[in-house]
Amino acid sequence: MNTTKTNFSVTKGLAALIETLSAGYNMVLKRIWLIAIPVALDVYLWLGPRLSIQPLTRFLLSILLPPEQAPAEIQSLLELNRELLETMGQEVNLFSLLISRLLGMPSFLAGGLPAGVGGPPVTWVESGNALVILALIPLLMAAGLFLGSLYLGTIAYVMRDGTVDLKHLLQRVWRYWGLIVLFGMLLIGVLSVLGLPVFMIVGLLELASPALARFILLGAAGLALWMLFHLFFVPHAIVVSESGLLRAVWNSLVVVGRNFWSALALIILINLINAGFTFVWDQMSVNAPLTAVSIAGNAFIGTGLVAASLIFYRDRLEQWNAWLEQVRSASGEKE
């Protein structure tokens, strides 16, 4: 009996997730212009000038010279890091920070161009100063979060009203952006404050008990993932419910806490679908026309998943509010 009930619950949960994904893609199909921002950014990463980080990597390479008397293991590790920095200096385009992964912005080219992709000659822009690069990194990240807030806010606006009031959206997007930037800064701060003593303890234990050190490190990583999972819907709450930051955190905790397995399944599905299609786009992008198709296809798949996650948040929060209303009504009747 219990097995039958469990199987029914799982089937019902999967059906609800499929319905949510379908609703997300139906929204994007009816308003295909929702993919405009990620498509435009990918086209820029493909055809536009690229910002090199070589001034920064050159500076880091200059201070990563292994001491002459250093053990062979230390020299090998430093040499590996130097090779990694040299590769990053040649390949990393700093403009890829305009793609906000925190907000689910899809991008096919943020990780670099596929082999064999044609296009105009590559133009690298180089500042010549490592400090300029260090200053540009937070600026470009902030600009990426603004574009991500505009992208997420547009989808949320369509989901609520069926259309977009551009004037009102442009007024609200600054609030979305400010709250999301604040959330990101607080998240980094909390993880840093909690992570620093953990790394110090792990470093000390590594000398006495490497197994215990690894166990503590894995436990800390698991705790961080648990926290990030429960905060997954904070940006959704900001743009859908137009909540303040504390309320957005509470709403995310409620949605995940009351729908733990379905929320986990949704996030896993989003990552699996993205990973699977990324492989398809990589294999398909053997020339310029097919790369253009891959950019558009990736933007459509990713935007459908973002829309589905917003719908998931809205529907589960409405279920929670309806349950609260029933509890209040029942309490009022008893009194």
Helices and strands as residue ranges (DSSP letters): H 2-30, G 32-35, H 36-47, E 50-51, H 54-63, H 72-91, G 94-98, G 101-103, E 124-125, H 130-161, H 166-208, H 210-230, H 234-236, I 237-241, H 245-258, H 260-284, H 288-334
